[in-house]
């Protein structure tokens, strides 16, 4: 029920597009230190073409100044890992 409501009703509401909602979600998850959920959001953003690796890198720089270095310290490595995977998947396709 929660998934149906969240992704069926909340993420599809007018007013914000999916990339904007993705950025908001990434910001909140970073503020709470939810790295596993951030990995899912980063992966989804890359797979769906909502954000590029360079944009994700910039998001981390921006968030580091607002949510703090300790909460974002390992996100650079995470984005690099996912960017490599995304590039390899694109070459295979």
C-alpha positions, 0 to 999 in steps of 0.5 A: 500500500505504501509503495503504491501510494508513494510511487503511484500518487506522490511521485506522479503529482503535478507541480514537480517533475521526477528529477526534481522529486529525486533531488529532494529525496536525495537531499533528505536521505543525505541529511539522515545519513541513509546511504543504502537508500541513496544508492538506490536513488543514485542508481535510479537517477542514472538508469532513468537518465534523470541525472548524469554522473557529473550532476550527482557529483555536484549534488554531493558537493552542494549537500556537503555544505548543507548537511555536513561533511561526515554525512556526505564523506563516502558519497563521492565513492558511491557515485564513482562506483555507480557511474562506472557501473552505469558506463559499463552497462551502457557499453553492453547495451 
